[in-house]
Amino acid sequence: MTQDHFRRTIGAAAALAAFVLGGMLISSRPGKAFDHDDDNSDESKIKQGFAIAPVPLKLAGKNRALVGLGSYIVNSQGDCNGCHSQGPQSEFVFGGIPYFGQHPTKINPAVYLGGGNDFGTLDDGGLSAHIITRNLTPDKTGVPEGGTTFEEFVQIIRHGTDFDHWHPTCAGALGPHCVPPPFDGSLLQIMPWPIYANMTDRDLRAIYEYLSAIPCIEGDPGNPAGADTHGHRCN
């Protein structure tokens, strides 16, 4: 190959590379804009979170952005109300029951995140404690889950710690207040904390901030009869 032929070959290759690279840059621009607008920014999630919040929110003293993001996670990603309400019979109000083909969906604010969904027992015979979802709404102090601190909330989500100690592991015969071994009564059962543990610290802070902004619902539907507890009070 002559030197002149070599220069022409290199020049053609460089021109082709520049053409391909230019096409890649042009075609990738819309994708980059889409990623920036919808994936790398929380603004759209915050806006959507406020749009889908099914109850009035108390924003005084709250981080508004975190409340909106928390609502987005709780109401569109985590489906927390799907478990932490009294069940599908009362989760929605008539005229907005999606399973009847009624749109838009209307969540029942009277039971929203108030707990009470009975998942039954962990033993086949039904002799052990019923696992009933807890009340996630704030108590009279405005703190979520009836007074759970953020540090405790993180411990619950990351490790499944049950600070209420309502269902210890049965030491002998099965009974209505304990769970059968090998289930560990010091941990929450049914609740998908092993999955939620993968959330970022900011996501957990946002959920906690949102739960502190929703209305209080009184009562501890998951509280076993006779348990020593102050109860969930709004006043």
C-alpha positions as CSV (number, residue, x, y, z in Angstrom):
1,M,0.0,0.0,0.0
2,T,1.4,3.4,-1.0
3,Q,1.6,6.3,1.5
4,D,-1.0,8.2,-0.5
5,H,-3.4,5.2,-0.6
6,F,-2.9,4.8,3.2
7,R,-3.8,8.4,3.9
8,R,-7.0,8.1,1.8
9,T,-8.0,5.0,3.7
10,I,-7.4,6.6,7.1
11,G,-9.3,9.7,6.0
12,A,-12.3,7.6,4.8
13,A,-12.4,5.7,8.1
14,A,-12.2,8.9,10.1
15,A,-15.1,10.4,8.1
16,L,-17.2,7.3,8.6
17,A,-16.5,7.3,12.3
18,A,-17.4,10.9,12.6
19,F,-20.7,10.2,10.7
20,V,-21.6,7.3,12.9
21,L,-20.7,9.2,16.1
22,G,-22.7,12.2,15.0
23,G,-25.8,10.0,14.3
24,M,-25.4,8.4,17.8
25,L,-25.3,11.9,19.4
26,I,-28.3,13.1,17.5
27,S,-30.4,10.0,18.2
28,S,-29.4,9.9,21.8
29,R,-30.5,13.5,22.6
30,P,-34.2,12.7,23.0
31,G,-33.4,9.8,25.2
32,K,-31.2,11.9,27.4
33,A,-33.8,14.6,27.7
34,F,-36.4,11.9,28.6
35,D,-34.2,10.4,31.3
36,H,-33.5,13.8,32.8
37,D,-37.1,14.8,32.9
38,D,-38.6,11.6,34.2
39,D,-36.0,9.4,35.7
40,N,-33.3,11.6,37.3
41,S,-35.6,14.2,38.8
42,D,-38.1,13.7,41.6
43,E,-40.2,16.7,40.5
44,S,-42.7,14.6,38.5
45,K,-43.0,12.1,41.3
46,I,-43.6,14.8,43.9
47,K,-46.3,16.4,41.7
48,Q,-47.9,13.0,41.1
49,G,-47.7,12.2,44.8
50,F,-49.8,15.3,45.7
51,A,-52.2,14.5,42.9
52,I,-53.0,11.0,44.1
53,A,-53.0,11.6,47.9
54,P,-56.5,10.3,49.0
55,V,-56.7,12.4,52.2
56,P,-56.0,16.0,53.1
57,L,-52.4,16.6,54.2
58,K,-51.1,18.6,57.1
59,L,-48.0,20.4,55.6
60,A,-47.2,22.8,58.4
61,G,-43.7,22.2,59.6
62,K,-43.2,19.4,57.0
63,N,-40.8,19.1,54.2
64,R,-43.2,19.5,51.3
65,A,-41.0,17.8,48.7
66,L,-40.6,14.7,51.0
67,V,-44.3,14.6,51.7
68,G,-45.0,14.5,48.0
69,L,-42.4,11.9,47.2
70,G,-43.6,9.8,50.2
71,S,-47.1,9.9,48.8
72,Y,-45.9,8.7,45.5
73,I,-44.1,5.8,47.0
74,V,-46.9,4.9,49.4
75,N,-49.8,5.2,47.0
76,S,-48.3,4.2,43.6
77,Q,-45.3,2.0,44.4
78,G,-45.7,0.4,47.8
79,D,-49.5,0.0,47.8
80,C,-49.3,0.3,51.6
81,N,-53.1,0.8,51.9
82,G,-53.7,-2.5,50.1
83,C,-52.6,-4.2,53.4
84,H,-52.9,-1.4,56.0
85,S,-56.7,-0.9,55.6
86,Q,-59.5,-3.2,56.7
87,G,-59.5,-5.2,53.5
88,P,-60.9,-5.0,50.0
89,Q,-64.5,-4.7,51.2
90,S,-63.9,-1.2,52.6
91,E,-60.7,-0.1,50.9
92,F,-62.6,1.8,48.2
93,V,-65.9,3.8,48.2
94,F,-68.7,3.0,45.8
95,G,-68.5,4.8,42.6
96,G,-64.7,4.4,42.6
97,I,-64.2,0.7,43.1
98,P,-61.7,-0.3,40.4
99,Y,-62.7,-4.0,40.5
100,F,-66.2,-3.0,39.5
101,G,-64.9,-1.1,36.5
102,Q,-65.6,2.2,38.3
103,H,-63.2,5.0,37.5
104,P,-61.5,7.1,38.8
105,T,-60.5,5.0,41.8
106,K,-61.7,6.5,45.1
107,I,-59.9,5.3,48.3
108,N,-62.0,5.3,51.4
109,P,-60.4,8.0,53.7
110,A,-62.2,6.6,56.8
111,V,-60.0,3.5,56.9
112,Y,-56.9,4.8,55.0
113,L,-53.8,3.3,56.5
114,G,-55.7,2.6,59.7
115,G,-54.8,-1.1,59.7
116,G,-57.1,-4.0,60.5
117,N,-56.6,-6.4,57.6
118,D,-56.6,-9.9,59.0
119,F,-54.2,-12.3,57.3
120,G,-55.1,-15.2,59.5
121,T,-52.7,-17.4,61.4
122,L,-49.3,-18.9,60.6
123,D,-50.3,-22.4,61.5
124,D,-52.5,-24.6,59.4
125,G,-54.8,-25.3,62.4
126,G,-55.6,-21.7,63.1
127,L,-54.6,-22.0,66.7
128,S,-51.9,-19.2,66.9
129,A,-52.2,-15.5,66.7
130,H,-53.9,-13.8,63.8
131,I,-51.6,-11.4,61.9
132,I,-53.5,-8.2,61.6
133,T,-52.0,-5.1,59.9
134,R,-51.1,-2.1,62.1
135,N,-52.3,1.4,62.2
136,L,-49.8,3.6,60.3
137,T,-51.5,6.9,60.9
138,P,-50.0,9.5,63.3
139,D,-51.2,9.6,66.9
140,K,-52.1,12.8,68.8
141,T,-48.5,13.8,68.9
142,G,-48.4,13.8,65.0
143,V,-45.8,11.0,65.0
144,P,-46.5,8.1,62.5
145,E,-47.5,4.6,63.6
146,G,-48.8,5.8,66.9
147,G,-45.6,7.4,68.1
148,T,-42.9,5.5,66.2
149,T,-39.7,7.6,65.9
150,F,-37.9,7.8,62.6
151,E,-35.0,5.7,64.0
152,E,-37.5,3.0,65.0
153,F,-39.2,3.3,61.6
154,V,-35.9,2.6,59.8
155,Q,-35.3,-0.3,62.2
156,I,-38.7,-1.7,61.3
157,I,-38.2,-1.4,57.6
158,R,-34.6,-2.5,57.5
159,H,-34.8,-5.4,60.0
160,G,-38.5,-6.1,60.6
161,T,-38.3,-5.4,64.3
162,D,-41.7,-5.5,66.0
163,F,-41.5,-2.9,68.8
164,D,-45.0,-3.8,70.0
165,H,-44.0,-7.4,70.9
166,W,-47.6,-8.4,70.4
167,H,-46.9,-11.9,69.1
168,P,-44.0,-13.7,70.8
169,T,-42.9,-17.1,69.6
170,C,-44.9,-19.8,71.3
171,A,-42.8,-21.5,74.0
172,G,-45.2,-24.5,74.3
173,A,-48.6,-25.1,73.0
174,L,-49.9,-22.8,70.3
175,G,-52.1,-20.0,71.6
176,P,-54.0,-16.9,70.2
177,H,-51.3,-14.5,71.3
178,C,-48.1,-16.2,69.9
179,V,-46.7,-17.4,66.6
180,P,-45.5,-20.9,66.0
181,P,-41.8,-21.7,65.7
182,P,-39.7,-21.5,63.6
183,F,-41.3,-18.1,63.1
184,D,-39.5,-15.4,65.1
185,G,-42.0,-13.5,67.1
186,S,-39.6,-10.5,67.6
187,L,-40.1,-9.8,63.9
188,L,-43.0,-8.6,61.8
189,Q,-44.7,-11.4,59.9
190,I,-46.3,-11.1,56.4
191,M,-45.2,-7.4,56.1
192,P,-42.7,-7.3,53.1
193,W,-39.9,-5.6,55.0
194,P,-37.3,-7.8,53.4
195,I,-38.2,-6.1,50.1
196,Y,-38.7,-2.6,51.5
197,A,-35.3,-2.9,53.2
198,N,-33.8,-2.2,49.8
199,M,-35.3,1.3,49.7
200,T,-32.9,4.3,50.0
201,D,-32.6,6.3,53.2
202,R,-34.2,9.2,51.4
203,D,-37.2,7.1,50.3
204,L,-37.7,6.0,53.9
205,R,-37.5,9.5,55.2
206,A,-40.1,10.6,52.5
207,I,-42.5,7.8,53.6
208,Y,-42.1,8.8,57.2
209,E,-42.7,12.4,56.4
210,Y,-45.8,11.5,54.4
211,L,-47.2,9.3,57.2
212,S,-46.8,12.2,59.6
213,A,-48.9,14.4,57.3
214,I,-52.0,12.2,57.0
215,P,-55.1,12.3,59.3
216,C,-55.1,10.2,62.5
217,I,-57.4,7.2,62.8
218,E,-57.9,5.9,66.4
219,G,-57.5,2.3,67.5
220,D,-55.1,-0.6,67.3
221,P,-56.9,-3.2,65.2
222,G,-53.8,-5.5,65.3
223,N,-53.6,-5.3,69.1
224,P,-54.3,-8.7,70.7
225,A,-56.9,-8.6,73.4
226,G,-55.4,-8.0,76.8
227,A,-52.1,-6.6,75.5
228,D,-50.6,-3.9,77.7
229,T,-50.6,-0.9,75.4
230,H,-51.5,2.8,75.5
231,G,-53.6,2.5,72.4
232,H,-53.6,4.7,69.3
233,R,-55.2,8.0,70.3
234,C,-55.9,11.1,68.2
235,N,-56.8,13.4,71.1
